[in-house]
Amino acid sequence: MVNIVLFMVYKLSFPNVLSDSFVEEKQMK
């Protein structure tokens, strides 16, 4: 469920770098 929150925050914060951030998050985990 935390992924959903992070996704929303990232989308609202920087939708342009959403993909990059998501990939980094997945790689970190």
N, C-alpha and C positions, 0 to 999 in steps of 0.2 A: 504493500500500500504506500510505502514511503516513496517508491519510484514515481507514483502518480503525482504526489506533491512536488517532488523535485522537477518533474516534467512540466507541471503548471508554472512553477516559479521560473524555470529556465525559459519557457515559452513567453512569459510576460516580461522577463528581464531582457533576454536577447534572442528573439526567434531566429535571427540570422545565424547565430552560432549554436543554435539548438542541436543540430546534428553533431557538430564537433564535440560539444559538451557531453552529449549522450554517449558518444563513442568512447570518450575519455572515461566517463563514469563506468561503463561496461568493462573497459580494460582494467581499470583500477580494481574493480570487484572481481 
